[in-house]
Amino acid sequence: MRTETGSATSGVLLALMAYGIWGFAPVYWKGLASLPAGELLAWRILTSWVVGLALVWLTRSWGVLLADLRSPKRCATLALTAALIGTNWLTFLWAVLHEQVIATSLGYYITPLVNVLLGVTILRERLRPGQAVAVLLAAAGIGQLALSVTTLPWVTLLLAFSFAFYGLIRKLAPVEPVVGFGLETLFMAPFAVAHLVVLSQSTGLHFPGGGFAGDLLIAGAGAFTAAPLICFNAAARRLRLVTLGFFQYIAPSLSLVLALALFGEPFRTSEAIAFGCVWLALALYSIDSLRARGSERIRP
């Protein structure tokens, strides 16, 4: 059984940094609201690729990276995870730029419950009664939200399922974090370049030329993307999984506060009911997890 070491304090600080950056991410991307989501994603991918290669060089992981590139199975896996995380990034950017930060918050709130659902359906894990109630309650909340509007809450669902499937595949085919980040951005880079070439010949590019502040934000997009991932992976090595799990609600909570207090997004009754169901589901899920872990500790 994994226990927290003397570096638990640094682990807590790293976790707070990771989820804090993710929580305030809408503020960063709102600063680039003049760019279309597609172009912004392309620049994010390319700058992340540069950062990823720099990290591979700094960690002297070229041998591992080349070994992964020589493995067709590993390349196929990373190409799939690249597609998933690219879809997640594009959906998030589009939502932030189109005043739907609340939808992103709800998406990341239900991600842990989607993880449970995938564990049952794909990994054949057993669902405890408390987990089952939590999943059904969250599904009820999302269901009533879908029925109350004219369109499916696709932003919420796409964010949750793309990130959950991304985590599942990376769990089944573990790759070193730095190398995985470098290769995923490498596989996305040709598509980003192609998109920018098409834009340059049609509507034109917004970068560079959006002012010093905007250009600086785009240039720093790769570092902004990589920083929380590095902090998260470092925290995961210092903390027990059950401890780390409680930090995952910081990011969507911060995003929700920003959406309401800073961006002035409307909070409709249907959304309030959906959030209430999901919050109750997460409370049941957390209590069930703590009880299950307690039972394992006292079991002879």
PLY file of the C-alpha trace (Angstrom):
ply
format ascii 1.0
element vertex 300
property float x
property float y
property float z
element edge 299
property int vertex1
property int vertex2
end_header
0.00 0.00 0.00
1.31 3.40 -0.96
1.88 5.87 1.88
2.71 9.53 1.88
6.35 10.32 2.53
8.09 13.24 4.14
7.66 15.11 0.87
3.87 15.14 1.29
3.93 18.88 1.99
5.65 19.59 -1.30
3.18 17.21 -2.95
0.26 19.24 -1.62
1.83 22.46 -2.90
2.44 20.92 -6.32
-1.14 19.64 -6.49
-2.46 23.09 -5.56
-0.32 24.62 -8.30
-1.49 22.12 -10.91
-5.20 22.40 -10.22
-4.93 26.13 -9.55
-3.45 26.72 -13.01
-6.13 24.53 -14.60
-8.81 26.39 -12.65
-7.64 29.81 -13.81
-7.03 28.62 -17.39
-10.19 30.38 -18.71
-8.66 33.74 -17.76
-5.54 32.96 -19.82
-7.47 31.86 -22.89
-9.98 34.71 -22.58
-7.01 36.99 -23.18
-6.85 35.49 -26.67
-10.56 35.80 -27.46
-9.79 37.62 -30.72
-8.43 34.38 -32.24
-10.63 31.62 -33.68
-10.55 28.45 -31.58
-8.97 26.45 -34.43
-6.04 28.80 -34.90
-5.55 29.12 -31.16
-5.46 25.34 -30.83
-2.88 25.10 -33.62
-0.56 27.58 -31.92
-1.10 25.84 -28.59
-0.09 22.52 -30.12
3.03 23.90 -31.79
4.25 25.80 -28.74
3.51 22.75 -26.58
5.54 20.63 -29.00
8.53 22.97 -28.59
8.19 22.80 -24.81
7.78 19.02 -24.97
11.00 18.60 -26.95
12.80 20.91 -24.55
11.62 18.81 -21.61
12.76 15.61 -23.34
16.17 17.19 -23.85
16.40 18.44 -20.26
15.43 15.04 -18.83
17.71 13.20 -21.27
14.82 11.04 -22.42
15.74 10.83 -26.12
16.45 7.11 -25.85
13.00 6.41 -24.42
11.37 8.64 -27.04
13.14 6.89 -29.93
12.27 3.48 -28.49
8.59 4.48 -28.37
8.76 5.76 -31.97
10.15 2.38 -33.09
7.17 0.58 -31.54
4.13 0.58 -33.90
1.82 -0.37 -31.03
3.10 2.43 -28.79
2.88 4.94 -31.64
-0.70 3.91 -32.39
-1.61 4.30 -28.73
-0.05 7.74 -28.47
-1.65 8.83 -31.74
-5.03 7.91 -30.23
-4.33 9.74 -26.96
-3.11 12.73 -28.99
-6.44 12.79 -30.84
-8.32 12.61 -27.55
-6.37 15.34 -25.79
-6.50 17.49 -28.95
-10.28 17.11 -29.00
-10.37 18.03 -25.32
-8.24 21.14 -25.87
-10.30 22.29 -28.86
-13.59 21.80 -27.02
-12.32 23.69 -23.99
-10.97 26.57 -26.04
-14.16 26.85 -28.07
-16.26 26.83 -24.90
-14.17 29.51 -23.18
-14.25 31.74 -26.26
-18.04 31.29 -26.60
-19.04 32.11 -23.01
-19.54 28.50 -21.87
-17.11 28.24 -18.97
-19.91 26.86 -16.77
-20.27 23.94 -19.18
-16.53 23.21 -18.90
-16.76 23.29 -15.11
-19.59 20.76 -15.11
-17.65 18.58 -17.56
-14.64 18.31 -15.30
-16.85 17.75 -12.24
-18.35 14.62 -13.82
-15.03 13.29 -15.18
-14.29 11.20 -12.03
-17.71 9.58 -12.33
-17.13 8.86 -16.02
-13.86 7.21 -14.95
-15.88 4.92 -12.68
-18.27 4.11 -15.52
-15.40 3.25 -17.88
-13.78 1.11 -15.21
-16.97 -0.95 -14.95
-17.76 -1.23 -18.66
-14.25 -1.65 -20.07
-12.01 -2.89 -17.25
-14.79 -5.05 -15.75
-14.29 -3.54 -12.34
-17.02 -4.13 -9.77
-19.21 -1.17 -8.93
-19.85 -0.68 -5.23
-23.40 0.37 -4.23
-22.26 3.87 -3.29
-20.52 4.30 -6.63
-23.58 3.07 -8.50
-25.83 5.60 -6.75
-23.32 8.38 -7.47
-23.13 7.55 -11.19
-26.92 7.33 -11.51
-27.39 10.62 -9.66
-24.90 12.42 -11.91
-26.55 10.89 -14.99
-29.93 12.16 -13.77
-28.53 15.66 -13.40
-27.00 15.69 -16.88
-30.16 14.08 -18.30
-32.46 16.78 -16.99
-30.03 19.40 -18.30
-30.21 17.84 -21.76
-34.03 17.76 -21.64
-34.26 21.39 -20.52
-32.38 22.82 -23.51
-32.80 22.48 -27.24
-29.35 20.98 -27.80
-27.39 18.24 -26.08
-24.87 19.57 -23.53
-22.11 18.40 -25.85
-19.37 20.61 -24.36
-19.85 19.04 -20.92
-20.07 15.49 -22.23
-17.23 15.79 -24.76
-14.85 17.27 -22.18
-15.66 14.58 -19.62
-15.51 11.58 -21.96
-12.48 12.72 -23.98
-10.41 13.27 -20.83
-11.69 10.09 -19.17
-10.83 7.96 -22.22
-7.46 9.71 -22.43
-6.68 8.76 -18.84
-7.93 5.22 -19.35
-5.74 4.58 -22.39
-2.68 6.10 -20.74
-3.34 3.84 -17.74
-3.52 0.71 -19.90
-0.41 1.65 -21.90
1.75 3.65 -19.47
4.17 6.09 -21.01
6.62 8.33 -19.19
4.87 11.70 -18.72
7.49 13.88 -20.38
8.00 11.54 -23.32
4.25 11.04 -23.71
3.65 14.79 -23.78
6.42 15.26 -26.34
5.16 12.50 -28.65
1.49 13.48 -28.40
2.28 17.05 -29.40
4.60 15.71 -32.12
1.76 13.67 -33.63
-0.59 16.68 -33.50
1.96 19.13 -34.93
1.52 18.26 -38.68
-2.23 18.85 -38.43
-1.62 22.16 -36.65
0.82 23.28 -39.36
-1.60 22.23 -42.13
-4.41 24.20 -40.50
-2.27 27.31 -40.18
-1.17 27.04 -43.84
-4.81 26.82 -44.96
-5.74 29.81 -42.79
-2.81 31.87 -44.07
-4.04 31.37 -47.65
-7.71 32.04 -46.89
-8.74 34.27 -44.00
-5.22 35.08 -42.81
-3.51 34.50 -39.48
-4.09 36.52 -36.32
-0.63 35.71 -34.91
1.69 37.50 -34.92
0.09 40.91 -35.00
-2.43 40.87 -32.16
-0.41 43.23 -30.00
2.51 42.48 -27.71
0.36 41.06 -24.88
-1.56 38.73 -27.19
1.59 37.54 -28.97
3.24 36.91 -25.60
0.25 34.83 -24.44
0.39 32.67 -27.58
4.15 32.23 -27.28
3.69 31.11 -23.68
0.79 28.75 -24.42
3.05 25.69 -24.52
4.61 26.44 -21.15
1.15 27.21 -19.72
-0.06 23.82 -21.00
2.94 21.84 -19.76
3.36 23.45 -16.32
0.26 21.96 -14.61
0.94 18.54 -16.14
4.46 18.55 -14.70
3.20 19.71 -11.30
0.48 17.06 -11.33
2.87 14.22 -12.15
5.29 15.39 -9.47
2.46 15.58 -6.92
1.27 12.09 -7.87
4.67 10.68 -6.91
4.48 12.27 -3.45
0.85 11.75 -2.45
-1.49 8.81 -2.07
-4.05 8.55 -4.85
-6.94 9.07 -2.43
-5.33 12.31 -1.23
-4.66 13.55 -4.74
-8.23 12.77 -5.72
-9.65 15.45 -3.44
-7.67 18.14 -5.25
-9.34 17.41 -8.60
-12.40 19.47 -7.65
-10.36 22.66 -7.23
-10.11 23.38 -10.97
-13.82 23.13 -11.88
-14.74 25.02 -8.70
-12.44 27.90 -9.62
-13.78 27.88 -13.18
-17.35 28.04 -11.92
-16.56 31.00 -9.66
-14.84 32.78 -12.55
-17.77 32.13 -14.88
-20.24 33.62 -12.43
-18.23 36.41 -10.78
-15.86 37.54 -13.54
-17.40 36.54 -16.87
-21.03 37.10 -15.89
-22.37 33.90 -17.43
-26.02 33.10 -16.61
-26.65 30.29 -14.13
-30.02 28.82 -15.10
-32.24 26.62 -12.95
-31.49 23.56 -15.09
-27.76 24.09 -14.57
-28.25 24.60 -10.83
-30.11 21.27 -10.64
-27.39 19.54 -12.70
-24.61 20.91 -10.49
-26.57 19.98 -7.36
-26.93 16.39 -8.56
-23.27 16.17 -9.51
-22.05 17.70 -6.23
-24.19 15.26 -4.26
-22.94 12.40 -6.43
-19.32 13.42 -5.82
-19.95 13.62 -2.08
-21.40 10.08 -2.10
-18.51 8.89 -4.26
-15.90 10.41 -1.93
-17.54 8.98 1.20
-17.78 5.56 -0.43
-14.11 5.68 -1.45
-12.98 6.64 2.04
-15.04 3.86 3.62
-13.69 1.31 1.15
-10.12 2.38 1.84
-10.76 2.21 5.59
-12.09 -1.34 5.24
-8.96 -2.37 3.33
-6.73 -1.01 6.11
-8.40 -2.99 8.88
-8.75 -6.16 6.85
-6.34 -8.83 8.17
0 1
1 2
2 3
3 4
4 5
5 6
6 7
7 8
8 9
9 10
10 11
11 12
12 13
13 14
14 15
15 16
16 17
17 18
18 19
19 20
20 21
21 22
22 23
23 24
24 25
25 26
26 27
27 28
28 29
29 30
30 31
31 32
32 33
33 34
34 35
35 36
36 37
37 38
38 39
39 40
40 41
41 42
42 43
43 44
44 45
45 46
46 47
47 48
48 49
49 50
50 51
51 52
52 53
53 54
54 55
55 56
56 57
57 58
58 59
59 60
60 61
61 62
62 63
63 64
64 65
65 66
66 67
67 68
68 69
69 70
70 71
71 72
72 73
73 74
74 75
75 76
76 77
77 78
78 79
79 80
80 81
81 82
82 83
83 84
84 85
85 86
86 87
87 88
88 89
89 90
90 91
91 92
92 93
93 94
94 95
95 96
96 97
97 98
98 99
99 100
100 101
101 102
102 103
103 104
104 105
105 106
106 107
107 108
108 109
109 110
110 111
111 112
112 113
113 114
114 115
115 116
116 117
117 118
118 119
119 120
120 121
121 122
122 123
123 124
124 125
125 126
126 127
127 128
128 129
129 130
130 131
131 132
132 133
133 134
134 135
135 136
136 137
137 138
138 139
139 140
140 141
141 142
142 143
143 144
144 145
145 146
146 147
147 148
148 149
149 150
150 151
151 152
152 153
153 154
154 155
155 156
156 157
157 158
158 159
159 160
160 161
161 162
162 163
163 164
164 165
165 166
166 167
167 168
168 169
169 170
170 171
171 172
172 173
173 174
174 175
175 176
176 177
177 178
178 179
179 180
180 181
181 182
182 183
183 184
184 185
185 186
186 187
187 188
188 189
189 190
190 191
191 192
192 193
193 194
194 195
195 196
196 197
197 198
198 199
199 200
200 201
201 202
202 203
203 204
204 205
205 206
206 207
207 208
208 209
209 210
210 211
211 212
212 213
213 214
214 215
215 216
216 217
217 218
218 219
219 220
220 221
221 222
222 223
223 224
224 225
225 226
226 227
227 228
228 229
229 230
230 231
231 232
232 233
233 234
234 235
235 236
236 237
237 238
238 239
239 240
240 241
241 242
242 243
243 244
244 245
245 246
246 247
247 248
248 249
249 250
250 251
251 252
252 253
253 254
254 255
255 256
256 257
257 258
258 259
259 260
260 261
261 262
262 263
263 264
264 265
265 266
266 267
267 268
268 269
269 270
270 271
271 272
272 273
273 274
274 275
275 276
276 277
277 278
278 279
279 280
280 281
281 282
282 283
283 284
284 285
285 286
286 287
287 288
288 289
289 290
290 291
291 292
292 293
293 294
294 295
295 296
296 297
297 298
298 299
